Every structure is written in structure tokens, then in C-alpha cells.
């Protein structure tokens, strides 16, 4: 039986910078790329890694409502401190990647394929 791919695997495999210092090491089974909040809200779930360039408090609200455990800000996008504090309150891991959304998501797809 295959072991679940965990949030810690994702962070390590993609070389992400963790911006929030707390998170639960939950299973991640898919990635989703979207910069439209209402669209993302209906497609995220508790095992999705959300890749986006959006950095507002509404990102945290959508992730929280959907139960999404991790948001990866691509292209070195930065979140404000008050937004990061809300993410911590909601136990949402916020990470940053210098890669484009496409490249970061493609690396996650490769990591899923290579995970044993």
C-alpha cells in the first residue's frame, strides 16, 4: 500500500519557503491552480495544494471555508503580516515559491509520480 504524500513532502520536494511557522502535516493528493476566488472555492478541498498569486485576506477565507491546508504563493508574491496572522489562526500553511504557477504545479505532479 502506498504511503500518503504529506504536506512536509510537498514543502521539501518543491523547495518551498514556509512563511507561516505552524501547520499540520496533512495528506496532499492534488494541486489546483487558480486566481479567481469564487472558482477556487468550489474546487478546493482538505487535500488540495492551492497555487496562486493572490495575497489578500480573501485567500485565507476561501482556503478556510474549503478546508484547504496549504496555499503556495508563486512568483515570490508576498502576503501582508495581518493576512499571515489570520492564516496561522486558521492553521493554513502559507508557502512561497519563486517559480511560476505552472512550473510549481508541474513539479508537484512530478513529485506525486515519484512518491513511493
C-alpha positions as CSV (number, residue, x, y, z in Angstrom):
1,X,0.0,0.0,0.0
2,X,1.3,3.4,-1.0
3,X,2.0,5.8,1.9
4,X,0.2,9.2,1.7
5,X,2.0,12.1,0.2
6,X,2.2,14.6,3.1
7,X,2.5,18.4,3.3
8,X,6.0,18.0,4.6
9,X,6.9,16.0,1.5
10,X,5.4,18.8,-0.7
11,X,7.4,21.5,1.1
12,X,10.6,19.5,0.8
13,X,10.2,18.3,-2.8
14,X,9.2,21.7,-4.2
15,X,11.9,23.6,-2.1
16,X,9.2,25.9,-0.8
17,X,9.8,28.7,1.7
18,X,7.4,28.2,4.6
19,X,6.0,31.6,5.6
20,X,3.7,30.5,8.4
21,X,5.6,28.7,11.1
22,X,2.7,26.4,12.1
23,X,1.0,23.7,10.0
24,X,-0.4,20.3,10.3
25,X,1.4,17.6,8.3
26,X,-1.7,16.5,6.4
27,X,-2.0,14.4,3.3
28,X,-2.0,16.2,-0.1
29,X,-3.5,14.4,-3.0
30,X,-3.7,17.1,-5.7
31,X,-2.8,20.6,-6.7
32,X,-5.0,23.3,-8.0
33,X,-4.0,26.5,-9.9
34,X,-6.5,29.3,-9.8
35,X,-6.6,33.1,-9.3
36,X,-10.3,33.5,-9.2
37,X,-11.6,33.2,-5.6
38,X,-15.1,32.1,-6.3
39,X,-13.9,29.5,-8.8
40,X,-11.3,28.1,-6.4
41,X,-13.8,28.0,-3.5
42,X,-15.8,25.4,-5.3
43,X,-12.9,23.2,-6.2
44,X,-10.5,23.2,-3.2
45,X,-10.7,20.6,-0.5
46,X,-8.9,19.2,2.5
47,X,-6.2,17.5,0.4
48,X,-5.5,20.2,-2.2
49,X,-2.4,22.4,-2.6
50,X,-3.6,25.7,-4.0
51,X,-1.1,27.6,-6.2
52,X,-1.9,31.3,-6.7
53,X,-0.5,34.8,-7.0
54,X,-3.4,36.2,-4.9
55,X,-2.3,37.5,-1.5
56,X,-5.3,39.1,0.2
57,X,-7.3,38.1,3.3
58,X,-9.9,36.6,1.0
59,X,-7.4,33.9,0.0
60,X,-7.4,32.8,3.7
61,X,-11.2,32.9,3.9
62,X,-11.5,30.7,0.8
63,X,-8.9,28.3,1.9
64,X,-10.5,28.1,5.4
65,X,-14.0,27.5,4.0
66,X,-12.8,24.8,1.7
67,X,-10.6,23.2,4.3
68,X,-7.5,23.7,2.1
69,X,-4.4,23.1,4.2
70,X,-1.8,24.9,2.1
71,X,-1.6,27.9,-0.2
72,X,1.6,28.3,-2.3
73,X,2.2,31.9,-3.4
74,X,4.1,31.7,-6.7
75,X,6.5,34.1,-8.4
76,X,7.8,35.4,-5.0
77,X,4.4,37.0,-4.1
78,X,4.4,38.3,-0.5
79,X,1.5,38.4,1.9
80,X,0.9,41.1,4.5
81,X,1.5,40.3,8.2
82,X,-2.2,40.6,9.1
83,X,-3.1,38.1,6.4
84,X,-0.4,35.7,7.6
85,X,-1.6,36.0,11.2
86,X,-5.1,35.1,10.0
87,X,-3.6,32.1,8.1
88,X,-1.9,31.0,11.3
89,X,-5.2,31.4,13.2
90,X,-6.9,29.1,10.7
91,X,-4.0,26.6,10.6
92,X,-3.3,27.2,6.9
93,X,0.2,26.7,5.7
94,X,1.4,29.6,3.5
95,X,4.5,28.9,1.4
96,X,6.3,30.8,-1.3
97,X,7.9,29.7,-4.5
98,X,10.0,31.8,-6.9
99,X,8.6,29.6,-9.8
100,X,5.6,30.4,-11.9
101,X,2.3,28.8,-11.0
102,X,2.7,26.4,-14.0
103,X,6.2,25.3,-13.1
104,X,5.4,24.8,-9.4
105,X,2.4,22.8,-10.2
106,X,4.3,20.7,-12.7
107,X,6.9,19.9,-10.1
108,X,4.1,18.8,-7.7
109,X,2.8,16.5,-10.4
110,X,6.3,15.0,-10.9
111,X,6.6,14.6,-7.1
112,X,3.3,12.7,-7.0
113,X,4.6,10.4,-9.7
114,X,7.9,9.7,-7.9
115,X,6.4,9.2,-4.5
116,X,6.5,5.7,-3.2
